[in-house]
Structure formats: structure tokens, C-alpha cells
Amino acid sequence: MIKGRIGRCLAWLLAGVVLLASCKTGQSDSPQDTSKETSGQTPSGALELIRDGKAGCGIVRQTGIGKDAMTLCSELFDAVQEKTGAEIGFVSDRKNLQDGWVEILIGDTNRPESAQAKQALGDDAYSVSVVNRKLVLVGADERMLEHCLRSFLDMIAQNAEALGMGLRGNGTIPAVYAERTRLAKNAGIRAVELVEENLRPLDILTEKAFINALTVDMALGCSSNSLLHLTAIAREAGITINLSDVNKISDRTPNLCHLAPAGPYHVQDLHAAGGVYAVMNELTKKDLLDTSLITVTGKTVGENIADIHSKNNDVIRPIDNPYLENGGLAVLFGSIAPNGSVVKRSAVAPEMMVHKGPAVVFDSEEEAIASIYAGKIKKGDVVVIRYEGPAGGPGMREMLSPTSAIAGMGLDKDVALITDGRFSGATRGASIGHISPEAVSGGNIAYIKNGDIISIDIPNYSINLEVSEEELEKRRKEMPLKIKKDITGYLKRYSSHVSSADHGAVIEG
């Protein structure tokens, strides 16, 4: 049995949290449940991760950490950055963070706190604890560390309110609030009631519910991952979401929120302003939502949001004064992505909405990162990262490091990046992912060469390779696909059966 030991102090951490609950200052604490609940107050001895919207923390990873654990570390970095809205540090234990920053230690680092936490572990165990004012994640071995990271990441709640599958505040209540604990309790109570009422998920997850969810997503300016998640969920519900229809929703939906990194506001600001329900209420002023749909509350959308109004017209713009006239996401089509690609346009600089430049091609994320840090990417370039799609990865990794590297070098307003991999809500710049078909499936992204001109036009939803079809056909014969031969077991089966990103990267057959 896997013995995961995560104290209640973690319940404070995510969903837009600014502070992380800990034990008393100056103590060396074992991974025990020593946190206390507060009601909208900063817990005593809290670890301050973000200060006035600026970074106050960073992740310190074990040197030589395994590939899978490294991927999860990157996801954790992405999650904390996305939820807090600030740039944070990410280094190996050979380096130090800025003075005064809180360290989030991952694995067997050279910090004494990691060794102290691991001493308390038995076989097949992992823990998350606060030791000497550091957040420490350790596992008995590499496998247990991966379990630890996955469990920790699972605590990041995703918003289901717009879909009708979550209670009010599910996506925005800061984890430091006692309100979050009450929400969890009420969700459990409501789950039992739903069984008694025979109100089932498929009664709620209708085609119109998904249209509502996409509409709210556009207004929030949310993550490109939304299209993967919603498409996959819809498929399980027997509903098809066509990416060609997504732009129609985007065209009619104004972008009402500019949450970090697209703007200065964070999830906790959205919650204070009224949360997702307040955004939904604003959208009803132009009849952009179907308010008649039933939800998990047992009430309709309209009944849920009737009296929930915005309390801050900067965080949630009035519908007649939006940040943008169209939605936060855009789906681009063209010769590079005949089946679609996704960009978070609310985080794209105006000067990059239309861009044309030469391709700089890489067959993996690692190759791209090395070249970016080596200064080989120039203003005007279009970085192409391929063979990172659902089947090609396999697994469709998040291209967080390349986008962070580009932004860190001050090129996010001059360089575009396209990939058959994916991004997160924390990504900014002209980062276009989910290129479909992906490279390993013979998509045209597999046949791009260095120097090819790529044309991107986000307002007109297009992305094209300025190479003739005759030339592409020639390349298909001359350029063999790079299919990974070293994968075995479940990953091999996964890569053989996973669908493309435009179908939600779900298992088929």
C-alpha cells in the first residue's frame, strides 16, 4: 500500500493562494498535521510565497532527478506560477534562490530539511511537510516522489462552475480560507443528495452546458488546456466539440478579466470581486449564456447567479467595457494545422498578433531550450518544437521551459513559438500549441525546415507555412517520421491509441 502522508497544511496552498500555512516559526517540524484553520485570515507563521504580486518563493529540485519527476516538477512550477500570478524561481540544489525567498524542496536535495523529512518515511511512502520554514516534498524512492508530486498537483482545483459541475467558489476560493474547507464538506453532502435525487452527470453535461463553459472560459481569458479538458470530457459525455466552432464563441464573447500573467490581477482578486458566478452574471446582460440549464446545485444556471454581481469593475470589466471585444482563446487553422491549433491571445502582445518569420526547428523540448539559452534565437524567429504531441511525446508535455526562457531573454514580444505539445494558463506571448495533426502522425509540422517562412495571423485565425504543396509532398518522401523506438509497456500502448489534440488527446479503441 502506498502510504502518502500529506498534512492538512497543504489544504491551504493552491487555487490562487498567496500564503502557505506552516508550523511555528523556528521549529523543525516533521510531516504531521499541525496546521490550523482560519476564516479569511493569514495563518499564524504562514510562509509568504508572494509579496505584493512579486515572487517570494522558488522550487529547488534535487540534482539528477529522474525525467518523469522533472516533468512533474515543471508542472508544479507552472501551477504555483499560474495560481499566484508571479514569476517564481526554479533551480537545482546546486544553486540558491534570492535571499529571503521561501524554498520549495523537491526530492533528495542537498538541503538538510530534505534529509530530515525523509528520515520520517517508511518504505513505499512519501510526505509533504514544513521544516524550518521550507516546504519539503520527499519520497522513499523516485517512484514515491512521483506519487508525492502527483498528489500535490491534484490539489490544484480546476474550475467546474461554468459547466454546472461545481459549487460556487470551486475555482476561486483561496485555499487559506476556512471557506475552502466548508466548500469541500458541502460538496460531499451535495454528492450524496445528488444520488438520492437521481441527478446524474449526463443530465448536466449537455451540449449547451459545454457552450456555456467555453463562453465563460473566453470571458476569463483562461488556459489553452481548457480546450483539451473540455473536448475530452465532452467526448465521454457523447458530445463532439468542433474546434471550428470555438472561434464563433470567441467572436461573440468579450474578454472581461485579465488575470496574471495577462494582467495585474490574480485568482484571489477574482474571488473577492464575485468569482466565476459574477462573470457569468455579467455575460447574461448580452444573453451569452443559457441560464435554463440544470446544475449540481439542483438549481438552474440563472437561479445560481441571479444575485451575484461584480464588486470590482477592474477585475471583472462591465460587458460594455471589456479588455478585448473577443475571447481569451483563439483556434488557428492553416497548412501547418489543418485540424487546428490553440493560442491564448489575451496574453499575446499587440505587436505579435500578426507575425511572419523564419522557422527554427527542434525535434524535442530539450533541444529548443539549449539553443534558446545559447542565444541562437533571434528577433523575428518562429521557434518550432515538434514530436511532443500526445502520441509523439508520448504524453504531450507542457512547453513551459522554452516559453519561460524566451520571456526571460526578453524575446516574448519578438519571437513566436509553435508546437504539437501544449502550454498552460501561465504562458504569455505568441505561444501556439496543440498543432494538429501532430508530427508523429505525419502532420505538416513534421516537414518544416529551418528558414521556412511561417505566417501567423491571430485576428484572422490562421497559421500557414509558406511552402508549396509540391515541395511538401517531396519532403514527405524524403523526411522519415521520427517515431520513438525506446518506449515500452503502457506508454507504447498509450502512444498507439491516443487521439490527436483536436479530439482531446483521449484513448481510442
N, C-alpha and C positions, 0 to 999 in steps of 0.2 A: 504493500500500500504506500502511495506517495503521501508523505506527511508534510504538507505545506503549512507553514506557520506564519501567518500574516496578521499582526496585531491590529486592533481597531484604529490605531493611529493612521493607518492607510485610508480609512474611510474619509479622512479629512482632505486627501490630496487633490483629486482631479476635478473635472467638469468646470474649468475656469478658475481654479483655486489660486490664491496668491500666497497662502501660508500653509505650512505643513506642520501638523501637531507633533510634538515630541514630548519626551520626559523632561524633567527639570534640568535646567542649565548646569553644566559642570559635572554631571553624573555620567558614569559609564553604565549604560543600560543594556541588558540582554533583550532578546527579541520577545518581549512579553507585552501583553495588552495593558498598557499603562496610560493610555490617553483618556481624556475626559471630554464630555460633550459640552458645548456652549450654545447659546442661542444668538447667532449672528455676531458673536464676539470673537476676537482673536484669542486662541487658546493660550494659556499660560506657558511661557517658554517656547512658543512656536518658532519654527525655523522660517525665516523670511527668505522666500525664494525670489521674489520680485519686489523691487523698491521703486515706487513712483513710475511704474511702467518700464523700468530698466532691469537688466539682468542682475540677479544676486545669487545665482546658483549655476552649477555645471555638472556634467556627468564625467566621472573619472572611471575609465574601464581598465580592466586587467590587461596588461601587455600579453600578446599572444593568445587572446581569446579566440575561440573557435568561430568559424564562418557563420553558423546559424545563430549563435549567441550575439555575434557582432551585428547581424541583421536586426535582431530584436533590440539591441542597444540603440541602433539608429532609429527604430520605431519609437522607442521610449523618448529619445531626444526630440523627435518630431512631435510626439504627443504633448510633452511638457511645454515645448515652444509654442505649439498651436493653442493650447489651453490658456497659457499665461500671456501670450501675445508679445513676448520679448525674445530677443536674441540671447541664447544661453551658450555656455561653454561646452565643449566636447573634446576631451583629451585622453590619451593613455596615461597610465600611472607613472610614466617617466617624466611627465610634465606637471606643472602646478597651475591651478586656476588663479585668477586675480585675487589679491589679498582681500579677505573678508567674505569671499563667496562661500556659500554652503556647498559641500561636496556630496554628490550622489554617487556612492561607490558601487561598482558592478563587478562581481566575481572576486577572485583571489588577488586583489590589488596589493601593492606594497605598503598600504596604509595599515597601521596596527588595528584599526577598528574592524577591518575585514577579517583579520585573523581571530579577533575576539568574538565576532558574531559567528564565525564558522565553528569555533570550539564548542558552541552550544548545540550543534547539529548532530543528529544520529545519521545512520545510513538512510538513503532514499528520502532525504529531507531538504527543505530549503527554508529560508526565512527572510523577512524584511523587518528591519529594526532601526531604531535611532540609537547611535552610540557616539558619545562625545560630540553631540550636535552635528552628526553626519548621518545621512540616510544610507543604510547599508543593505544591499541585496546580494545574498550568497546562496550557493547550493552545495550539497555534499560532493557533487561532481558536475561535469559540464552539462549532463542531461538534466540534473536537478536545477542548475542555474537557468537553463532554458525554460523549465517549468515555472520557475520563480518569475522570470521576466514576462512570460505569457500571462500568468495570474495577475501580475501587477498591471499589465496593459489592459486586461479585461475589465479593470475597474474604471476605465475611462468610458463614461456613459455617452452613448450616441443618441441624438435627438430623435424621438419617435412620435412626438406630439402632433406634428403636422399630418402624419399618416393615420392618426387616430389610435395608435397602439401604445401610447404613453400617457401617464397622468401629467397634469400641469406642473411645469418646473423640471421635468425629467432631464431636459438637455441643458439647463442653465443654472440650477441651484448650486452655489459654491459648496464644495464638499466640507468646508469648515463649519457650515451651518447645521444646527440641530434639525432644521427643516429637511435636510437631505436624509437624515435618519428616519424622520417621520414619513417622508415620501416612500422609503423602502418598505416600512411597515404597512402603509396604506396600499402599496402595490400588491403585497402579499394577501391582504384582506380582500382586495378587489379581484384578484385572481381566483380565489375561492368562490366569490359571488358570481363571477362570470361562468363558472362551471354550473352552478346552481341555476343560473338564468339561461343556460344553453346558448350563450352568445359566444360564437366561435371566431377565430381569426379570419376565416374566409368570409364571414359575414361583414367584416370591417374592411378587409383588404380588397376593395373593388377597384375597377379601372379608374373611377372618378377620385378615389382616395389617393391613388398614385399621382394623378394630375394635381391634386391639392398639394401633395408633398413636394413635387417638383416646383410648383409655383412658390411655395414658401421658401424652398431652397434658393431659388433665384433672388427672392427679396432679401434673404440673409447674406447673399454673396458667398455661399458656403464652399465646401470642399469638392474637388473634382472626383473624389472617391464616391460621392453620393450617387453618381450615375452607375458605378459598379454595384453598389449595395442595393439600390432601388431596382435596378434591372434584374439582379439575381433574385431578390425577394419576390418581385412580380412574377418571375418565371415559375417559382414554387407555387404561386397562387393561380397559375394557369393564365397569366396575363402577359402580353408582349408589349414592351416599351420600345418603340422605334426611335432611334436617335434622331432621325429626320424630323420627328415631331417635337423634340425637345426645344429646338430653336424657335418654334412657333410659340411655345410657352414663354421662352425668354424674351421674345419680341414684345409681348404684351404685358410683361411683369417688370415694374420698376425695381431697381436695387435700392432698398431702404436703409440698409445697415452697412457700415464699413468697419468691420471688426478686424483686429490685427491679424496678419501683417498688412492688410489692405488699407487700414485706417488706424486711428488712435485709440479706439475703444476695444474693450475686452468682454469676455463672456459674462463676467460678474456685472459689468455695466449694462449689458443687455437684460440680465435678470432683474436688476434694480429698476430698469425702465419699463418692466412689464412682461419681459420674456417673449417666448415664441407666440403665445396667445395674443399679446399686444400687436405683434407684427401681423398676425392673421386677421385681427380685427381691422387693422389699417387697410389690408388688402380687400376686405369686403366693401369698402367705400367705393370701389370701382367694379364690384361684382366679379372679382377674380377668383373666388373660391366657391365651391359647392358647400353651402352651410347645412344642407339637409342630411348629410351622411352621418350614420351612427358611429360611435367611437367606444373605446373600452370603458369610458365613464358610464356608459348606458345612456348618455345624452348625445344629442347631435352636435356637430361642429359649431353651429350657430348658438346653441344653448351654452356650450363651454366658454365661448369667447365674448358673450353678449356684453358683459360689464367690465371687460379688461381693456383699458386704454393706455396708450403710451404716456409715460411720465417724464420723458426726456426727448424733445424733438431733434436733438443732435444725434443721439444714439439710435433712435428709430425715427427716421425722417417722415414727415407727413407725405402721404401718397402724391400730393400735388407739388412736392418739393423734394424729389428723390436725389440720391447721389448720382444715379445713372438712370436713363429712361428705359433701359432694358436690363435683363437679369445678369447675375454674377457669373454664370457659366455660359459657355458657347461650345457648340459642336461644329468642328470644321470638317469639310469634305473636299476631296480632290484626288489628283493622281497619286499622291502619297498615301492618302487614307480614304479609299473608295467607300469603306464601310463606317468611316467616322473617326474622329479624334476629339479630345476634350481639352479645353483651356479655361482656367479661372480668370476671366477677363477683368473682373473687378480689381484684381491685383496686378494688372498689366499697365505699365506706364503709357501715357497717351502716344508718345513718340514710337512705341513698339506695336501699336495696334495694326499697323501696316509695315511689313518689313520684307526686304529681299536681300539675300546674301549667299555667299558660298558655303557649301556643306563641309564640315569637318567631321569625319565618320569614325565611330568607335563600335567595336563588337561586344563591349561589356562596360558596365559602370566603372570598374576599376581602371580600365584603360583611359576613360574620359577624365576621371579625377586626376590621374597622374599628369596628363597633358595640361589640364587647366592650371594645376599648381606649378607646372613648369613654365607657365607663361606663353604657351603655344596657341592660345585662343586670342584672337584679335577682334577689335570692334567691328561690328557688321557681320561676323560669322554666324552660322547656324550649326550648333552642335547636334549631331545625330548619334543617339545611343540605341542600338538595336540588339536583338537576341536577349531581351529582358522581359518579354511578354509572358502571358500565363503559361504557355507551353514551352517557350524558348528558355525561360529563366532556369528551371521552371519555377513558377510562383509569382511572377510579376512584382519584382522588388520596387520599392519606393525610391525614386531618384533624388533623395534628399541631399546627399553629399555633393553631387555635381551642381545642383541649383544653389546650395549654400556657398559652394566655392566660387561660383560665378558672381553671386551677390557680394561675397566677401572681397572680391577683387574689383568691385565697383563696375561690373560689366552688365548688370541686370537691366540697364536701360539701353544697352547697345548690342546684346547678344541674345539670340533665341536658342531654345533647346527643344528638340523633338525626340520622342522615344515611344517604343511599344511597351515600355514599363509604365509606372504610374507616379503620381505625386500626392501631396496632402494639402490640407487647408492652410498649412503654414507656408506654402510655396508662393513666391512672388516672382514677377517677371513673365516674359513670354515663354512659358513652360507648357508645352503641348504634349500630352500623353495619350495613352490608350490607342496609339496608331493601329488601325485595323484594316486589313489583315496584318498580323504581326510578321516579323521577318522569317521565323522558322516555318511559317505556313506558306511562304512564297509571296508575301506582300511586297509591294514595290519598295518599301523601306530597305529591304534586303539588297537592293540593286543600286542604291545611291553610291556615288563615288565622290571622293574628295574634290572639291572645286565645282561640283554641280550647283547650279543656282536653284535655290528654294524660295518660293514666293508665298508669303503668309499675309492673309487679309482677314483679320478677325471680324470687323464690321460686316463683311460680306460672307463670312463663314467658309472660307476657302483656304486650302493649303495644297500647293502644287509643286511638282518637280519639273523644271523647265528642260526636260529631255524628251525627245520624240518617242513615240510608241515603238518605232522601228528599232531605235537604239536600246530601249528597254527589253525588247524581245531578244536582241542579240546578247545582252547581258544575262538574261535568264538561261541561255545556253552555255555561257562561258563562266558564270559565277555560281559554283555549287553552294547550296544552303549549308550553314554551319550548325548541324544538329549535334548536341552534346551526346557523347558516347559513354561517358563515365557514370551516368545516373542509373540506379538500380532500385528494386523494390517498389515501394509506394510512389516515390517521385517519378519513376519511369511510367507507372500506370497512370498517375495524375497527368503527366505531360501528354500521354497518348489520348486522353479522354476529355481534357479541359477545353471548354469553348473559348472563342476569342473574346476580347474585352467588350465588344459591342453587344454581346449576349450575356454579359455579367460574369464572365470567367467561371462558369458553373461546370460541373461534371456532367458529361453527356454519355449515354449508352450504359 
